Amino acid sequence: MIDPTARVHPTADLEADVSIGPGSSVWHRAQIRIGARIGAQCVIGRDAFIDEGVTLGDRVKVQNLALVYHGVTVEDGVFIGPNAILTNDRYPRAITADGALARAEDWIVSPIVLHTGCSIGAGAVVVAGTDVGRFATVGAGSVVTRSVPDHALVAGNPARRLGWVCGCGQRLADGDGAQVRANFEGQTRCLRCSATYTITGDVCVAAS
Protein backbone atom coordinates (compact mmCIF):
# COMPACT_ATOMS: atom_id res chain seq x y z
CA MET A 1 0.00 0.00 0.00
CA ILE A 2 1.32 3.41 -0.99
CA ASP A 3 0.00 6.17 1.24
CA PRO A 4 -1.60 8.96 -0.83
CA THR A 5 0.69 11.55 0.78
CA ALA A 6 3.86 9.66 -0.25
CA ARG A 7 5.84 10.95 -3.25
CA VAL A 8 7.20 8.34 -5.64
CA HIS A 9 9.21 9.48 -8.66
CA PRO A 10 7.98 8.02 -11.96
CA THR A 11 11.37 6.36 -12.60
CA ALA A 12 11.34 4.47 -9.28
CA ASP A 13 10.82 0.69 -9.51
CA LEU A 14 8.38 -0.63 -6.90
CA GLU A 15 7.57 -4.34 -6.89
CA ALA A 16 4.39 -5.98 -5.59
CA ASP A 17 3.29 -5.75 -1.96
CA VAL A 18 5.46 -2.72 -1.15
CA SER A 19 4.22 -0.45 1.64
CA ILE A 20 5.22 3.23 1.84
CA GLY A 21 4.03 5.35 4.75
CA PRO A 22 2.65 8.87 4.87
CA GLY A 23 4.93 11.74 3.88
CA SER A 24 7.72 9.51 2.55
CA SER A 25 9.64 10.27 -0.67
CA VAL A 26 11.15 7.81 -3.13
CA TRP A 27 13.44 9.46 -5.67
CA HIS A 28 14.85 8.81 -9.15
CA ARG A 29 15.50 5.17 -10.12
CA ALA A 30 15.27 3.82 -6.60
CA GLN A 31 14.33 0.13 -6.50
CA ILE A 32 12.14 -1.27 -3.72
CA ARG A 33 11.60 -5.02 -3.88
CA ILE A 34 8.64 -7.22 -3.03
CA GLY A 35 7.33 -7.06 0.52
CA ALA A 36 9.50 -4.15 1.65
CA ARG A 37 7.99 -1.87 4.30
CA ILE A 38 8.86 1.82 4.35
CA GLY A 39 7.62 3.86 7.32
CA ALA A 40 6.37 7.44 7.56
CA GLN A 41 8.42 10.51 6.57
CA CYS A 42 11.25 8.45 5.06
CA VAL A 43 13.52 9.60 2.23
CA ILE A 44 14.80 7.02 -0.26
CA GLY A 45 17.48 8.62 -2.42
CA ARG A 46 18.36 8.33 -6.07
CA ASP A 47 19.42 4.83 -7.23
CA ALA A 48 19.01 3.37 -3.73
CA PHE A 49 18.17 -0.34 -3.46
CA ILE A 50 15.81 -1.70 -0.79
CA ASP A 51 15.69 -5.48 -1.01
CA GLU A 52 12.90 -7.99 -0.54
CA GLY A 53 11.25 -7.94 2.88
CA VAL A 54 13.40 -5.13 4.30
CA THR A 55 11.66 -3.03 6.97
CA LEU A 56 12.41 0.66 7.53
CA GLY A 57 10.94 2.53 10.50
CA ASP A 58 9.75 6.13 10.47
CA ARG A 59 11.93 9.14 9.52
CA VAL A 60 14.68 7.01 7.97
CA LYS A 61 16.99 8.56 5.37
CA VAL A 62 18.55 6.26 2.78
CA GLN A 63 20.91 8.31 0.65
CA ASN A 64 21.80 7.95 -3.04
CA LEU A 65 23.16 4.56 -4.21
CA ALA A 66 22.86 2.90 -0.78
CA LEU A 67 22.24 -0.87 -0.88
CA VAL A 68 20.05 -2.39 1.85
CA TYR A 69 19.79 -6.15 1.39
CA HIS A 70 17.26 -8.78 2.49
CA GLY A 71 17.50 -9.52 6.21
CA VAL A 72 18.09 -5.92 7.30
CA THR A 73 15.79 -4.23 9.82
CA VAL A 74 16.07 -0.46 10.22
CA GLU A 75 14.46 1.19 13.24
CA ASP A 76 13.21 4.79 13.47
CA GLY A 77 15.38 7.81 12.71
CA VAL A 78 18.30 5.99 11.10
CA PHE A 79 20.62 7.67 8.56
CA ILE A 80 22.19 5.49 5.84
CA GLY A 81 24.76 7.46 3.87
CA PRO A 82 25.41 7.45 0.12
CA ASN A 83 26.99 4.27 -1.26
CA ALA A 84 26.65 2.49 2.10
CA ILE A 85 26.17 -1.27 1.84
CA LEU A 86 24.35 -3.53 4.30
CA THR A 87 25.08 -7.16 3.43
CA ASN A 88 23.31 -10.40 4.38
CA ASP A 89 25.64 -13.36 3.72
CA ARG A 90 28.75 -14.01 5.79
CA TYR A 91 29.98 -16.83 3.54
CA PRO A 92 29.07 -15.76 -0.02
CA ARG A 93 29.57 -18.14 -2.93
CA ALA A 94 28.23 -18.05 -6.50
CA ILE A 95 28.41 -21.87 -6.68
CA THR A 96 28.06 -24.84 -4.33
CA ALA A 97 30.99 -27.08 -3.38
CA ASP A 98 30.19 -29.37 -6.34
CA GLY A 99 30.17 -26.46 -8.80
CA ALA A 100 26.42 -26.01 -9.26
CA LEU A 101 24.90 -22.53 -9.31
CA ALA A 102 24.06 -21.58 -5.72
CA ARG A 103 20.33 -21.21 -5.05
CA ALA A 104 18.30 -19.58 -2.27
CA GLU A 105 18.41 -22.77 -0.19
CA ASP A 106 22.22 -22.90 -0.34
CA TRP A 107 22.87 -19.98 1.99
CA ILE A 108 21.63 -18.57 5.29
CA VAL A 109 20.63 -14.96 5.88
CA SER A 110 22.60 -13.32 8.70
CA PRO A 111 20.38 -10.41 9.80
CA ILE A 112 21.44 -6.85 10.57
CA VAL A 113 19.54 -4.47 12.87
CA LEU A 114 20.19 -0.74 12.73
CA HIS A 115 18.81 0.61 15.98
CA THR A 116 17.01 3.90 16.54
CA GLY A 117 18.89 7.07 15.64
CA CYS A 118 22.15 5.50 14.46
CA SER A 119 24.09 6.81 11.44
CA ILE A 120 25.96 4.85 8.78
CA GLY A 121 28.52 7.03 7.01
CA ALA A 122 29.07 7.36 3.27
CA GLY A 123 30.60 4.28 1.66
CA ALA A 124 30.54 2.24 4.88
CA VAL A 125 29.94 -1.52 4.79
CA VAL A 126 28.03 -3.26 7.58
CA VAL A 127 28.83 -6.96 7.41
CA ALA A 128 26.00 -9.48 7.80
CA GLY A 129 25.22 -10.60 11.33
CA THR A 130 26.17 -7.37 13.08
CA ASP A 131 23.98 -4.75 14.76
CA VAL A 132 24.54 -1.01 15.16
CA GLY A 133 23.32 0.40 18.48
CA ARG A 134 21.05 3.33 19.27
CA PHE A 135 22.52 6.69 18.24
CA ALA A 136 25.85 5.09 17.33
CA THR A 137 27.86 6.53 14.42
CA VAL A 138 29.77 4.52 11.81
CA GLY A 139 32.41 6.67 10.10
CA ALA A 140 32.56 7.08 6.33
CA GLY A 141 34.29 4.21 4.52
CA SER A 142 34.32 1.94 7.56
CA VAL A 143 33.83 -1.83 7.51
CA VAL A 144 31.76 -2.99 10.49
CA THR A 145 32.59 -6.62 11.33
CA ARG A 146 31.16 -6.77 14.87
CA SER A 147 28.22 -5.18 16.64
CA VAL A 148 28.48 -1.55 17.70
CA PRO A 149 27.27 -0.43 21.18
CA ASP A 150 24.77 2.37 21.72
CA HIS A 151 26.31 5.86 21.28
CA ALA A 152 29.66 4.46 20.10
CA LEU A 153 31.69 6.15 17.38
CA VAL A 154 33.48 3.59 15.21
CA ALA A 155 35.67 3.99 12.13
CA GLY A 156 38.26 2.15 10.07
CA ASN A 157 38.69 -1.28 8.48
CA PRO A 158 37.84 -3.20 10.50
CA ALA A 159 35.84 -0.55 12.38
CA ARG A 160 37.06 0.15 15.92
CA ARG A 161 35.63 2.34 18.61
CA LEU A 162 37.20 5.78 18.74
CA GLY A 163 34.91 7.44 21.27
CA TRP A 164 31.28 8.17 22.08
CA VAL A 165 28.58 10.41 20.62
CA CYS A 166 25.49 12.19 21.89
CA GLY A 167 22.00 11.64 20.53
CA CYS A 168 22.50 14.87 18.57
CA GLY A 169 25.62 13.40 16.90
CA GLN A 170 28.29 15.51 18.66
CA ARG A 171 31.33 13.83 20.24
CA LEU A 172 31.03 13.51 24.01
CA ALA A 173 33.55 15.34 26.17
CA ASP A 174 35.00 15.11 29.66
CA GLY A 175 34.88 17.80 32.34
CA ASP A 176 37.69 19.72 30.67
CA GLY A 177 35.95 19.75 27.30
CA ALA A 178 38.25 17.18 25.68
CA GLN A 179 36.67 14.51 23.49
CA VAL A 180 36.51 11.23 25.37
CA ARG A 181 38.31 8.18 24.00
CA ALA A 182 37.12 4.62 23.50
CA ASN A 183 38.24 3.45 26.96
CA PHE A 184 36.83 6.42 28.91
CA GLU A 185 34.66 5.66 31.94
CA GLY A 186 32.63 8.04 34.06
CA GLN A 187 30.50 11.15 33.54
CA THR A 188 30.58 12.89 30.19
CA ARG A 189 28.63 15.59 28.40
CA CYS A 190 27.76 17.02 25.03
CA LEU A 191 29.23 20.43 24.28
CA ARG A 192 26.47 21.19 21.77
CA CYS A 193 23.26 20.34 23.63
CA SER A 194 24.56 19.87 27.23
CA ALA A 195 23.11 16.35 27.56
CA THR A 196 25.01 14.21 30.08
CA TYR A 197 25.91 10.53 29.90
CA THR A 198 27.52 7.87 32.04
CA ILE A 199 29.99 5.46 30.42
CA THR A 200 30.88 2.13 32.03
CA GLY A 201 32.84 -0.35 29.94
CA ASP A 202 30.95 -0.82 26.69
CA VAL A 203 27.78 0.87 27.94
CA CYS A 204 26.88 4.52 27.46
CA VAL A 205 23.57 5.74 28.87
CA ALA A 206 21.95 9.13 29.24
CA ALA A 207 22.10 10.43 32.80
CA SER A 208 18.74 10.47 34.57
N, C-alpha and C positions, 0 to 999 in steps of 0.2 A: 504494500500500500504506500503510495506517495502522497504525503500530506499536501493539500492544495496550496499551502503557503510556502512550500519548498520550491527552490529554483533549480532546475535541471537544464544544463546547456544542451542544445539540440545535438551536439556531437558526442555527448556522453553515451556510453554503452551500458545499459541496465538490463540484466537478465531477469528471468521470472522470479517471482516471490521475493523481490527486494522491498524492504521497508525503509522509508526516509521520513524523518520526523519534521515537525513544524519549524519553519524558519531556517532550515538547512539549505546549503548551496552546493551543487555539484558542477564543477567547471569543465572546460574544454577537454574532450577525449578521455575523461576519467572512465575507468571500467569498474563496475560493481557486479560481482558474480552472484549466482543463484543463492537465495536464502540469507543474504547479508542483511544486517539490521543497523541502520544509521539513526542515531538519536536526534534530539531537537537541537537547533542552532549550531549544527556542525558545518564545517567548511571542508570540502574535498577538492583539492587543487588539481590543476591541469596535469593530465597524463598519470594521475595516481591510479593505483590498482588495489582494489579491496576484494579479497578472494571469497570463495564460497563459504557461507556460514559464519563469516566474521561478524562480531558484534562491537559496535562503537556506542559509547554512552552519549550523554548530552554535552554540547559545547566542546566538541573535539575538533582540532584542526589537523588535517592531513595535508601536508604541503606538496607542491608539484613533484611528480615522478616518484613519490614514496610507494613502496611495495609492502602490502600488509597481507600475509598469506594465511591460508586456512589453519585454524587452531589458535588464532590470536584473539584475545578478549581485551578490549580497551575500555577502561572505566571513564567516568566523567572528567572533563576539563583537561584532557591529555593533549600535548603538542607533539606531533610527529613531523620532523623537519624534512626539507627537500632531499630526495634521493636516499632517505633512510630505508633500511630493509629489515623486515621482521620475518625470520625464517621459521620452518616448521619440521625439519628433518635433520636429526643429528648425525645420521649415517647415510648420506645421499649416494645413490647409485642409479645410473641409467639402465643397468642390466642386473639380472640375478647372477648368482654364483655359477650357474650353468650356461650363462650367456644369453638367456632369453630377455626380451624387453621387460623391464620392471613394470608391474601393474599396481593399482591402488592397494591390493592386499599384500604387497611385498614390502611395505614400509609402515612405520608407526608414527603418528603425529605426536610431536612433543610440544605441548601447549606453551604459550607465552601469555602472561597477564601484565598489562600496563596499568598500574594503579592510579587512583585519582590524582590529578594535578601534576603528574610527572612530565618531563620534557625529554624528547629524543632528538639530539642535535643533527644537523645536516650531514648526510653521508654516513651516519652511524649504522652499524649492523648489530641487531640483537639476536643472538644465537638461540635456536630452538631449546625449549626447556628451562628458560630463565625468566624471572619476573623482575620488574622494575617497580620499586616501592613508591608510596605516596610522596608527591612533591620532590622526588629525586630528579637529578639532572644528569643526562648522559652527554658528554662533550661531543662536538662535531668530529666525525671521522673515527669514532671509537668502535671497538669490537667488544661487545658485552658477552662474556662466556660464563658468568655466574651471576646469581641474583643480586640485585642492588637494594640495600636497605632504604627505608623511608628517609627523605631529606638528604641522602648522600649525593655528593658530586663525584662522578667517576669520569675518567678519560684515559685514552691510550689504547694500545693493542698488545696484550689484552687489557681491557679497561680495569683501572685500579682506583681506589678511593683517594681523592685528593683533599677533601674537606667536606663541609656540610652547607646546605642552603636552606633559606627560609621559604615559607609558602609563597612569598612574592618573587622568589628567584634569586635574591641577593645572597652573596656569601655571608655566612655567620661569622661573628667576630668575638674576641674575648674582651675582657674588661678594659684593655688598653686600646681597643679598636683594631687590633691585628686579626687578619683572617685566620680562623682556626684550621689546624691540619687534621689529617685523617685519624690520628691517634689521640686527639684532644678528648678530655673528659671534664665534665663540670657544667657550670652555667655559661650560656652564650647568648648573644643577642644580634638582631638585625639592625644594621646602621641606617637602612632605608625606612623601615616601618616600625621599628622599636619592639617588635615581637621578641619574646625571650624563649629559650629552649634549654633543656637539660640533656646532655649527652653522656651515656654510660655504655662503654664498649661499642657495640654495633647498633645501639638504639639511640635515636634522637627524637624527643617528644616535646611538644609545646608546653611551656610552663603553665600551671593552672593559676 
